[in-house]
């Protein structure tokens, strides 16, 4: 890594690094539970299903549209979305490197991009979690905002439109979006000194950022499902509970440990930078951390958005050889501890999933299996019909979801069981399982079902009467 490395060489090395990090996972249908649900929704949209109506989750429609779009690619469904995610990861790393170069730390550009790619693997970004995609939009928006500040380019409205698109992948982008919008308004005030012009700019930026969300709501309202959209995208977020005893501090501590060295490098980078660049990066990093802390329950992938500002800030310190060496050692060590290169995991996951899917197909016939506490990927693997609009296990199982899905989970489970599904697939319910739904399934299995297959910690039960 030499000072002044050309952008082409940086992008080429980032591409090679991403291939080395992600290719062995390509096609793994079980790499992440959330992604299984996003893929299921995306596929069923091609069959005519309407998200929030026929199949329910609280993620914005943009994420489901993105997953649906990947299914137009002429390849395996899982490979398709993971390939697009890999492209997004490389593009984000390249934009991080570009920002570091613009801030004057050319030798830190490549290490910054590599830091992003490695730590993406370490905290839940191996596949297609939503931040893998929206980090790209945020990095692009930040680049455009910096151009508006440093080069006086008229790129602010486009930046805020990218923020708006990111909001339709996950609403937590709002914190970084507010930071970028306020930054643009401060720059407008400093260059014009006119409150009227700042007000006009604020209205324009707000309209650009809200446009994708308004279009989404207007579309649902036009087809008569505005209430369903509002509940899933707004009400359900605030109705979801954090169960007592949730290990929030343990999760925060775990993420902090993994991010410790990049975070220390980021702090050093901020301290060693001067002028407007220092204020921009420091504020961005602070806002991202605050946004992370405000959204429990702090699963590991919740920290993925931190990697963009951390990567940029760390890059400002990674133009020094000692820091680069420490980061390289930490990256290799943490990757090995995480199980990289995950040799054989993809093939094993596909084989086990196929075994379960075949068992379901033998016993379900044309009936819809009830995948209760098991991977949603089973619905995808066999293209099985759904017994109801809630195929994501936690929605019917976790006590935290009891008020947040729009129906009583116990009533929904009872309705499905009353139809006597030919197959039930379930494993061990989580610690915070709903004390009403889990016993319903257990009693039904004990009375009417027998086990016919076991894989992946779950059992396929077929009806016997």
N, C-alpha and C positions, 0 to 999 in steps of 0.2 A: 504494500500500500504506500504509494508515494504521493508527495504533495503535488497537486495539480493534475491528478488522474482525470482523464477525459470522461465526460458524462456517458459516452458509449461504453467504455470499459466498466464503469460503475454499474450500469444497467445490465451488462452481460454477466458480471460476477454475481449480481443479485439474482438473476434468473437461474444461474447454475446452482447457487446456494438454495434457492427455493425448491428446485427440483430434487436436490439431495435430501432436503428436510421433509418434503411432502409426498414424493412419489410412492414410497412404500405404503402410505396410508390411502393412496388413490383407489377408490372402489370399496373401501371399508364401510359397510352399511350401518355399523354400530359405533362409529367413532364418537358420536354424541347423541344423546336422547332428544334434545331440542331439534336438532337438524332432521331427525327422523320425522318429526311432526311437520316441519316446514315443507319437507319433500312430499309428504303425504298430502298436505293441503294443495301444494302446487300441482301435483298429478291429478287430484280430483277436480281441480278447476278446469282442466282439459276435458273432463267428463261432464262438465256443466254445474258442478257444485259451487255454491255461493258461500264464501267465507263469512263467518259470524251467523249464518242462517242454517246451511246444510252441514257445515263442519266448523267447529268453534275453537278459536284461540284468541288471545287478546293482543297478539302482535299486529302492527299496522299492515294495511293491505299491500304496501310497497314491497315488503319482504316476501309475501306470498306470490306477488306478480313476478318478482325476480326469480324465485324458485321455479315458478311455472315456465318462465322464459327459458331456463336452462334445459327444460325437458324437450324443447324443440331441437336440441342438438342431436345429431345422429350417432348416439353412443349410449352406453349403459346409464340408467337414471342417476345412480350415485356418482359415477365417474363424471357425469356432466356437471352437476352442481359443484363438486369438489374441484374440477378443473377451472371453472369460473372463479371460485374462491382463491385458487392459487394465483390466477392472473391478477385478482384484486390485491392480494398480498404483495406481489412483486411491484405492482404499480404504486402502492402505498409506500413501500420501502424506497422506491425511486424518488417519490415526491419528498419524503423525509430527507434523503440525501441532497436533493436539490435545494431545500430550505437551508440546510447546514452550509452548503456552498455559498448561498446568497448572504448568509450571516458572517462569511469571512473565514470559516474553518474548513478549507477545502480538504485537508487530510483527514478530517473527521467525518466526511460525507459517507464514504463507503462503510466504515464501522457503524455509523448510525443506522444505515439501512439494514445491515446484517444483524444488529442488535434487535431491531424490530422483528425480523423474520424468525430469529431464534426464540425470543421470548414469547412470540405468538404461539409457538409450539408448546411452551411450558405452562401457560395459564388458560388453556381451553380453546386455542385457535387453530388446532390441527386440521379442522375441516372447514365447515361453512357457517360458523356462528355469526349472528347478525353483525357484530362489530368488525369482522373480517371484511365485510362489504362496506359498511358505512364509515369505517376509518378512512377509506379511500376518498369518500366525498368530503369528509372533514379536512383531511390533509390538502385536498385540492382547493377547498374554500379558504383555508388558512394561507395557502400560497397566493391566491388571488387577493386576499385582504392585504398581505404584505406588499404585493405589487401596487395596490392602491395607495398604500402609505409611502413606500420608498420611491416608487417610480411615477407617482401621481397618475396612474392608469385608471380608467373608468371601469374597474372590474368588481366593484362592490356589489352591484345588483346580482351579477352572475354568482358571486360567492354566496350570497344569501339564498339564491335559488338552490344551490347545491346543498346548503344547510336544510332547506325545506324538503328536498328529496331524502336526505339522511333521516329526517324526522319520520318519514314514512317507512323507514327500516326499523327504527327504535326511538321512542320519544325521549329517552334520556339524553339525546344529542342536544336538547334544549339548552343545557348549561353552556356548552361550548358555542352554540349558536348565539346565545346572548352575549357572550364575551366578544365574538367576532363582530356582531352588530354594534355593540357599544364602542369597540375599537374604531370602526369606520366612522361613527358619529363624532368621536373625539378628534379624529383626523380632519373631519369636515369642519368642525368648530375652529381648530387651530389654523386651517388654511383660509377660512372665510370670515370668521368672527361674527357670523350672521345667525341669530337664533331662528329666523324664518327658514333659511336654507337647511339648517340642521333638522328642523321639523319636517320639511318636505322630504329630506333624505331618509329620515326615520320612517315616515309613512311608506316610502317606496321599498325600503329594506324589509319592513314588516310584511308588506304585501307579497314580496318575492318569497319570503320564508314560509308564509302561510298558504301560498297558492296550492301546492300539492295536497295538503291536508283538506283544504276547502273543496278541491275537486273530488277527492275521495268521498267526503261526506255528501256532496251534491249528487254524485253518481248513485250512492246508496239511497238517498232520499228520493231520487227520480224513479227508482225501481220499487219503492215502497218499503225499504228496509233501513231507513234513517235511524230508527230507534235501536235496531240491532247493532248498527255501526257505532252509535254513541255509547251504548252499554259496554261493548267489547273494548273500545279504544279509550274510554274515559272512566265511566263508573266502575268497571271491574278492577281497574288499577288501584283505586282507593278502597275498594271493598275487600281486597285480599289482605289477610292477616299474617302477621309473623308469629308463629306458634310459640308459646312459652317453652323455654329450654332450648330454643334454636341456637346452635353454636356459632353465634355471630362473631365473637371475639376470636375464636379459633380460626375462622375463615379469614378474618382480617389479618391475623398474625401470619397465617400461611402465605397469603398473597404478598404481604410486606416482606417476608423472608425471601421469596422468589425474586421480588423486584428490588431488593436492597441495593445491589451493586449498580444496576442501571440508574436507580433513583439517586444514589450518591454521586454518580457521574453527572447526572442532570443538574444537581445542586451546584456542583463544581463548575459546570458549564455556564450556568446562569451567573454565578459570582464572577467568573472570568470574562464575561461579556460586558460591553459598555453601550450606552446610548439607548436609542429606541428599541433596538433588537433585544436588549436585556429586559426591558419592561414588557415587551410583547411576549417573549418566551416565558418569563416568570409568571405573568398573569395567566397565560394559557395553561401552564402546568398547575397553578393553584386552583383555577376554576375546574379543571378536569378532576383533581383530587377531591374537591368539595362535592362535585356531582357524584363521584363514586361513593363517598361516605354517606350521602343522603339517601341512597337507594339500597336498603337491605333486601334480601338476606345474604348478600356478598358471596355468591357462588364464584368460583375462580374466574369464569369468563366475564364476570361483571367488571373485572379490572382491565380487560382488553383495550378499552378506549384510552387508558392512561399511556399506552405504549407509543402513541403518536407524539404527544408533547414530550414524553420522557426521551424518546428516540432523538428528537430534534435537540433538546437541551443537552442530552448526553453527548451528542455529536460535537458540540462546541468544546467539550473537554477531551474527546477522543482523537484530537489531532496531536496528542502527546503519546509517545511510545509506551511509557509505563502504564498508563491507564488502558491503552489498547490491549496490552499483554494481560492485565488483570481481567478485563472483560472477556478475552478469548478463553482464558483458563476457566472462568466461571461458566461461560456458555457451554463448553465441552463437558464440564463436570455435571452441570444440571441436566443437560440432555441425556447423559448416560444414566443418571439417577432416575430420570423420568421414564426410562425404558427404551429410549431411542437406540436402534432404528426400528423397533417394533417388528422384528423379522417374523414373518409367518402369521402375524396377527390378522391381516386382511383376509388371507385365504381361509384361516380358521373361522373367522366371523362369518364369512359367506357360506362356508360349509355347514356350520351349525344352524344358521338362519334357514338355509335350504331344507335341512332335516326337519325343523319345526314346521316350516311352511308346507312340506309334503304331508306331514302327519295331519295338519289342519285340513288340508284339501281332501284327504282320504275320508275323513269323518264328517266334515261340514257339508259336503255336497254343494247345493245351491244356497244353503243357509249362511247367514252372516255370523262368523265367530265373534265371541266376546273376549277381546284382548283386554283384560282388566289390569293386572299388575305385570306387564310384560312390554317388550319393545314395540312401539308403533310401526317399526320397520316390517313387522309381520304382515300388517295390512298391505304394505307396498309390495312385499316379496311375492305374495300370492294373488295380488290384485283382488283381495277379498272385499266384499261389501261391508259397510259399517252398520252396527246395530243401533247406532244413535249418533248425534252430532258431537260427542265428546270422546274422541279416541285417544287423547293424551292422558296417560295413566293418572297423573297427579290431580287432574281436575275432578275425578270421581273418588280419589283415595285420600288426598291430604286434607286434614282438618282446616288448614289455612285457606282452602278454596271453597269452604262450605257456603259462604255468602256471595261468592265472587263470580259464579259462572252463569247466573241467571235462572237456574233451576235448583231444586233441592237435590243434591247428589244421591241421597238415600232413595228418594222417589224415582230418580232416573235409573238407578241400579235395579230397584225392584221391578220397574217396567220392563227392562231388558230381560231379567230372569223369568218374569211371568211368561214371556214368549218362548221359554224353554230352548235357548240356543243349543244347537247340536254340539258346539265346542266352546269351552271356556279355557282361556290361557291365563295363568297367574303364577306369581312367585310369592316371595315373602313381602308382605306389606311393610312400608316404612314405619319408623318409630312414631311419627306424628300422624299415622293413618286415622281416617275418620272412623270413630268407634261404632258408627251405624252401618257404613257400607261394607266394610271388610267382613263382619260376621254374616251379613246377608249372603255373600258369595261363598264363604266357608260352609254355611249350612246347606246351600244348594248343591255344592260339590259333594258333600258327605252323603246327601240323600239320593242324588240322581246321576252321578258321574263317576267315571273310572279313569285313571291315568293311562295315557297311550304313548307319550313321548316326553323326554326330559332333555333339555339343553339350556345353556346360558343362564342357569339358575332359575328357570321357569319350567312349568309342567303344562302339557296339553292334556286336558280332560275331555273325554267324549261321553255323551249322554248314553245311559244304559236302559232307559225306559221311556 
